[in-house]
């Protein structure tokens, strides 16, 4: 304990010898980084949409606000548009990786944005009709999805896809893109554990002609 106190005292002495202007710059940079981590982890962050998998709700180039505070006291609801790390993305927890993930600096972790369709406990099946229309059935009832690009623009279900029927276990969710004909979503890689969620998309703020709230349907 005494050695630790001595070490801290020496560090303080060395730090106080630094040029005051340089010391102020270091303190400012540290403060900005700490505040950035606090804001991104506890409040929210800004992201942009790189693909058309959520058309027509979100299109390429949209800038969105993702809130993160609600995850501390509630779980995602059906219809929420969520940002998350897909199950096949390995998240390394080295100091550098954690720093980049918390600050956003040089972060290369893959994140997706999709809509919550299946909830824990649901029995889900995606079925084609004779007309060519595809319908999501939740607990044997057709699920109304007015937000999707088209119920006819679907990639046909194959043996290797998660089209059901299956029951979603506790703490897992089925995530689907609104553009079902062009979305790599839960039909291909399965269910998502709640620990993979980053936050909920709440508003499009750019470009100006696209500004809107993202409401749950």
N, C-alpha and C positions, 0 to 999 in steps of 0.2 A: 504493500500500500504506500509506504514511504517512497519507494522507488518510482511508483507511478506519479506521485505528487511532484517529485523532483524533475521527472521528465516533462510534465506539464509546465512547470515553472521555467525550465530551460527553453521550451518551445515558445512560451510567451515572451521571454527575454529576447530571443532571436527575432521574433515577429515584430517587436517594438523597435528593433534596430533598422527595420526596413524604411525606406524613404516614405514620408507621410502621404505623398501623392500616389505612389504605387500601392501603399497599404489601403488607401481609400478606394482605388480601382479594384483591388482584390475583394474588398468587402462588398462593393457594389455588385460585382459579378456573382459572388456567392449568394447574395440576397436575391438577385434576379433568378438564379437557378432554383433556389429553395422555393420561392414563390411560384415559379412555373410548375414545379413538381406538385405543390399543394393544390394549385388550380386544376391541373390535368388529372390528378388522382381523386380529388374530392368533389370537384365542381363540374368541369366539362372540358371539351376540346373542339377544335375545328378540323374537319376532314373534307376531302373532295371526292367526287364520284368518278371513277376511271372507266366504267363500262356501262352498258345498257341493260344489265340484268334486272334492274328495278324499274324499267320503263313501264308505264308512263309516269309513275309517281316521281321517280328521280331519273335524270338524264345525265349523259356524260358532261362533265365540267361543272356540275352543281357543287356549290360549297355549302356544307351543312354544319349545324351546331349539334354536338353529341353531349347530352347531359349524363353525368356519372353519379350524381348524389343519390338518386332514388334507389340504386342497388343496395344501399346500406339498410334500407327499411322495407323494401318490397321486392317481389320477383316480377319478371316480365309477364305481360298480359297478352292474350290473343289479339293479333292485329298490330302489336308494337313493331316498329322498324328498329332493328337492333344491329349494332356493330359488334363483331366478335372475332375471336381467333378460331378458325375451322379446326376440327378434331385432328386433321392430318398435319397441322403446323406444330412443330416441336419448339417449345419455348424454353430457351436456355436461360438459366438464372445466374450466369456469371456477373460480376460487378459491372462490367462494361455493358452487357446486354440489359441488365436492370436499369442502369442509368439512361440508356438510349430509349428504353420503353417508357420510363417515367417522364422524361423530358421531351421526347420526340426527336432528339438530335440523332441523325444517322440511323434511325430505327428502320430495319428491313423486315421486321416480322409481318407476315401476311395477315391482313384483316379483311373480312367480308362484311357486307351489309345485306341483310335479308329480312323478311317479315316472319314473325311468330305465327304459325298456322296450327301446329299440333302442340297441345299442352300435356303435362304429366297426367297419366291416367286415361288419356284419350285412346280410343281405337280408331285408327286412320286407314283409309283406303283411297287411292286415286284410280278412278275408273273411266274408260272411254264409253261414250254413248254411241248409238247407231248413227247419229248425225255427224259424228266426228268430234263432237264436243267432249272435253274432259272435265270431270267434276271431282272435287275433293269431298269425301264423305267422312264426317266426324261422328263417331258413335252411331253409325248407320243412318245419319241424316245428311243430306246435301248441304254443303257449307257455301253460303252466299259470299262471293268475292267480287264486288263491283270495281275494285281497284286494279285488277290484272289487265295486262295488255289485250289478251283475247283467250277465251276458253277453248278456242279451236287451234290456237298456235301453241301446241304442246309437243315436246319430244315424246314419241311413243314409249311406254314403259317396257322394259326388257326384264329378263330373269335376274339380271345383276343389279337392278335398281330397287330402291326402297319405295315401292308403290303400295305395299300392304296386301291384305290387311295385317296390321300389327298393332300391338298396344304399346304405348309410350311409357317407359318406367319412370319412377320418381326421379326428379331432378334433371330430366331430359326434355328436349324440345325438338319439334320438327320445324326447320327453317326453310322457307321457299322464297324465291325471287318473284316479283310481280310479272316479269317477262318470262313466262314458263317455257317459251320456245328458245330462249337464249340465256339460261341461268344455270350455273354449276352450283347446285344447292343440295338440300338434304336428300333428294331423290337419288343422288349419286354417292354421297359420302356418309349418309346415315344421320343419326340423331346427335344433338349438341348438348353437352353437359353445361349446367348453369355457371360453372366456374370459368367458362370460356368467354362469357359476355364482357364487353368493354363498356358499353353504354347505349342509351336510347337516342336515336335521331329525333330531334324536336322541331327544327326549322331549317328551311332553305333560305340563306341570306344573300346569295350571289349566284348568278347575275340578277340585277335588280328586277328584270321582268319575270323572274321565276320566284320571287320572295313569297313564301307561304309557310304556314304551320303544318307540321306532319302529324295529323290526328290518327288516333286508333279507329279502325273500322270494326 
